[in-house]
Amino acid sequence: LSNDKDLLQLVQPDVNILNAKNERLDGEYVFQSYGIKPEQMADYLTLVGDASDNIKGVKGIGPKSAQKCLTIFGNLDTIITEGPTSSLLSNGIRNKLKAADPDQLLLAKRLVALDTNVPIPDHLASFIEHDETAMMPEPPWDDILDFADRNTLFAFKQRVLRERALYSSG
C-alpha cells in the first residue's frame, strides 16, 4: 500500500501494490508505465537514478534508454559487461555506459533493491493469506507509532495518526 515506485519491484502474479488512489498496480501496470518487468525495477532505478533515494543513475540515461538496455540485456550485470561495447546500442548510450563506474552502479543497485527475505512478525502474518472480501485486521497502531518515534519519522507519524482516526471512525 504505497505510492513509492521502489515497491513496484515486489509485484508478482500474487502481489500487487495499492496506491493512494486505491488503484491496484500489477505487472501489466509496470510494463505499460516503464516498459519493463517488475523484477527489473531495481535495475531500472539504478540506471535512471532516483532522487528520492539519492541514487544518481547513469548520467544521460533516461527512462527510454534504460528500458531499451533492459529489454536487450535483461539485467544490470549484463548491461555493465556487454552494454559499453554492444552494437545493439547507439554510440551515445554506449559512451554513457562506458563513462559509468560499474562499482558505483552495483552499490546503487544494492541500495535500491528491496530485501524480500525479511521474516514477517506474527502479528502481521494475518495479512499474508488474507481473504479480500473479509475485514482487514486492525493494524498494530502502537507498534507503528513506536517505530515512527524511534526513527524520528515525524511526517509519517502524523499520517499514521490520521489513518488511525479514519480507521476508528469508519
Contacts in CASP RR format, 6 or more apart in sequence:
PFRMAT RR
TARGET T0000
AUTHOR 0000-0000-0000
METHOD contacts of the structure
MODEL  1
LSNDKDLLQLVQPDVNILNAKNERLDGEYVFQSYGIKPEQMADYLTLVGD
ASDNIKGVKGIGPKSAQKCLTIFGNLDTIITEGPTSSLLSNGIRNKLKAA
DPDQLLLAKRLVALDTNVPIPDHLASFIEHDETAMMPEPPWDDILDFADR
NTLFAFKQRVLRERALYSSG
1 17 0 8 1.000
1 18 0 8 1.000
1 19 0 8 1.000
2 17 0 8 1.000
2 18 0 8 1.000
2 19 0 8 1.000
3 19 0 8 1.000
3 20 0 8 1.000
4 52 0 8 1.000
5 41 0 8 1.000
5 45 0 8 1.000
5 50 0 8 1.000
6 41 0 8 1.000
6 45 0 8 1.000
6 50 0 8 1.000
6 53 0 8 1.000
6 112 0 8 1.000
6 114 0 8 1.000
7 17 0 8 1.000
7 114 0 8 1.000
8 17 0 8 1.000
8 25 0 8 1.000
8 30 0 8 1.000
8 34 0 8 1.000
8 38 0 8 1.000
8 41 0 8 1.000
9 38 0 8 1.000
9 39 0 8 1.000
9 40 0 8 1.000
9 41 0 8 1.000
9 42 0 8 1.000
9 113 0 8 1.000
9 114 0 8 1.000
10 17 0 8 1.000
10 38 0 8 1.000
10 114 0 8 1.000
10 116 0 8 1.000
11 17 0 8 1.000
11 25 0 8 1.000
11 26 0 8 1.000
11 27 0 8 1.000
11 29 0 8 1.000
11 30 0 8 1.000
11 38 0 8 1.000
12 38 0 8 1.000
16 24 0 8 1.000
16 25 0 8 1.000
16 26 0 8 1.000
17 24 0 8 1.000
17 25 0 8 1.000
18 24 0 8 1.000
18 25 0 8 1.000
19 25 0 8 1.000
27 37 0 8 1.000
27 38 0 8 1.000
30 36 0 8 1.000
30 37 0 8 1.000
30 38 0 8 1.000
30 41 0 8 1.000
31 37 0 8 1.000
34 41 0 8 1.000
34 44 0 8 1.000
34 63 0 8 1.000
34 67 0 8 1.000
35 67 0 8 1.000
35 71 0 8 1.000
36 43 0 8 1.000
36 44 0 8 1.000
36 67 0 8 1.000
36 70 0 8 1.000
36 71 0 8 1.000
40 70 0 8 1.000
40 74 0 8 1.000
40 75 0 8 1.000
42 76 0 8 1.000
42 109 0 8 1.000
42 112 0 8 1.000
42 113 0 8 1.000
42 114 0 8 1.000
43 66 0 8 1.000
43 70 0 8 1.000
43 74 0 8 1.000
43 75 0 8 1.000
43 76 0 8 1.000
43 79 0 8 1.000
43 109 0 8 1.000
44 63 0 8 1.000
44 66 0 8 1.000
44 67 0 8 1.000
44 70 0 8 1.000
45 53 0 8 1.000
45 55 0 8 1.000
45 112 0 8 1.000
46 55 0 8 1.000
46 57 0 8 1.000
46 76 0 8 1.000
46 105 0 8 1.000
46 108 0 8 1.000
46 109 0 8 1.000
46 112 0 8 1.000
47 57 0 8 1.000
47 58 0 8 1.000
47 61 0 8 1.000
47 62 0 8 1.000
47 65 0 8 1.000
47 66 0 8 1.000
47 69 0 8 1.000
47 70 0 8 1.000
47 76 0 8 1.000
47 79 0 8 1.000
47 105 0 8 1.000
48 57 0 8 1.000
48 58 0 8 1.000
48 61 0 8 1.000
48 62 0 8 1.000
48 63 0 8 1.000
48 66 0 8 1.000
49 55 0 8 1.000
49 56 0 8 1.000
49 57 0 8 1.000
49 58 0 8 1.000
49 108 0 8 1.000
50 57 0 8 1.000
50 112 0 8 1.000
53 111 0 8 1.000
53 112 0 8 1.000
55 108 0 8 1.000
55 111 0 8 1.000
55 112 0 8 1.000
56 104 0 8 1.000
56 108 0 8 1.000
57 100 0 8 1.000
57 105 0 8 1.000
57 108 0 8 1.000
58 96 0 8 1.000
58 97 0 8 1.000
58 99 0 8 1.000
58 100 0 8 1.000
58 105 0 8 1.000
59 96 0 8 1.000
59 99 0 8 1.000
59 100 0 8 1.000
60 96 0 8 1.000
61 69 0 8 1.000
61 93 0 8 1.000
61 96 0 8 1.000
61 97 0 8 1.000
65 93 0 8 1.000
65 96 0 8 1.000
68 89 0 8 1.000
68 93 0 8 1.000
69 79 0 8 1.000
69 83 0 8 1.000
69 89 0 8 1.000
69 93 0 8 1.000
69 97 0 8 1.000
70 79 0 8 1.000
72 86 0 8 1.000
72 88 0 8 1.000
72 89 0 8 1.000
73 79 0 8 1.000
73 82 0 8 1.000
73 83 0 8 1.000
73 86 0 8 1.000
76 105 0 8 1.000
76 106 0 8 1.000
76 109 0 8 1.000
79 97 0 8 1.000
80 97 0 8 1.000
80 100 0 8 1.000
80 102 0 8 1.000
80 105 0 8 1.000
80 106 0 8 1.000
83 89 0 8 1.000
83 93 0 8 1.000
83 94 0 8 1.000
83 97 0 8 1.000
84 94 0 8 1.000
84 97 0 8 1.000
84 98 0 8 1.000
85 94 0 8 1.000
86 94 0 8 1.000
89 97 0 8 1.000
120 128 0 8 1.000
123 140 0 8 1.000
123 143 0 8 1.000
124 140 0 8 1.000
126 137 0 8 1.000
127 136 0 8 1.000
127 137 0 8 1.000
130 136 0 8 1.000
138 167 0 8 1.000
139 163 0 8 1.000
139 164 0 8 1.000
139 167 0 8 1.000
141 160 0 8 1.000
141 164 0 8 1.000
144 160 0 8 1.000
145 157 0 8 1.000
145 160 0 8 1.000
145 161 0 8 1.000
147 153 0 8 1.000
148 154 0 8 1.000
148 156 0 8 1.000
148 157 0 8 1.000
148 160 0 8 1.000
149 157 0 8 1.000
END
